[in-house]
């Protein structure tokens, strides 16, 4: 598992769109599902992506949660599934590589 969390500054929809574009840039990456929730001063978008990892010869997932509350933005991105071991993780390269596809977008808006 690899994780990146940060507070952001910018437009919710623009950031979400850029994250989506970056996460699906690979030929094998696709958006598996998404969920949205909002209130009077609150928005939350959850996205789950999956792609093939050549290094691990398996599929890895990337989960992105983007929250806006009162003008403040927070993002949590977690990738998982890169190891083939039964009892412990041997290889997290695929997970880290998938997470790396979106970190430039997050760093651009990070507070």
ZAMARGU-4260 file (C-alpha; in steps of 0.2 Angstrom, whole numbers, plus 5000, padded with zeros to 4 digits):
<rodrens>
0) 5000/5000/5000 | 5006/5018/4996 | 4997/5033/5003 | 4998/5052/4999 | 4987/5065/5008
5) 4987/5083/5007 | 4977/5099/5009 | 4974/5108/4993 | 4970/5126/4986 | 4960/5128/4970
10) 4944/5123/4961 | 4936/5106/4966 | 4930/5101/4949 | 4946/5106/4940 | 4957/5096/4952
15) 4945/5081/4951 | 4946/5082/4932 | 4965/5083/4932 | 4967/5069/4944 | 4955/5058/4933
20) 4965/5062/4918 | 4982/5058/4926 | 4976/5042/4934 | 4969/5035/4917 | 4984/5040/4907
25) 4991/5023/4906 | 4983/5011/4892 | 4978/4998/4905 | 4971/5011/4918 | 4952/5014/4919
30) 4940/5021/4931 | 4931/5007/4940 | 4918/5016/4950 | 4914/5033/4958 | 4903/5040/4971
35) 4898/5058/4975 | 4890/5066/4990 | 4887/5085/4994 | 4878/5096/5006 | 4876/5114/5008
40) 4894/5118/5011 | 4902/5101/5008 | 4907/5090/4993 | 4915/5073/4992 | 4921/5063/4977
45) 4927/5045/4978 | 4936/5037/4963 | 4943/5020/4961 | 4954/5016/4947 | 4963/5000/4942
50) 4977/4996/4930 | 4989/4982/4926 | 5006/4982/4934 | 5020/4975/4923 | 5032/4974/4938
55) 5021/4963/4949 | 5012/4955/4934 | 4995/4959/4942 | 4982/4973/4944 | 4983/4987/4956
60) 4970/4999/4962 | 4971/5018/4966 | 4957/5026/4977 | 4956/5044/4978 | 4945/5054/4990
65) 4943/5073/4987 | 4933/5083/5000 | 4929/5101/5000 | 4922/5109/5016 | 4919/5127/5018
70) 4932/5131/5004 | 4945/5120/5011 | 4950/5105/5001 | 4958/5088/5006 | 4964/5074/4996
75) 4968/5056/5001 | 4975/5044/4988 | 4979/5026/4992 | 4985/5013/4981 | 4985/4994/4984
80) 4986/4977/4977 | 5004/4976/4970 | 5010/4961/4980 | 5009/4943/4976 | 5014/4937/4993
85) 5002/4927/5004 | 5008/4933/5021 | 5018/4949/5019 | 5021/4961/5005 | 5036/4958/4994
90) 5034/4971/4981 | 5025/4988/4982 | 5033/4995/4966 | 5016/4994/4956 | 5007/5003/4970
95) 5019/5017/4972 | 5020/5019/4953 | 5002/5020/4951 | 5001/5033/4965 | 5015/5043/4957
100) 5004/5046/4942 | 4994/5059/4952 | 5006/5066/4964 | 5012/5080/4951 | 4993/5086/4950
105) 4992/5086/4969 | 5008/5095/4972 | 5003/5109/4960 | 4988/5113/4971 | 4995/5108/4988
110) 4995/5121/5002
</rodrens>
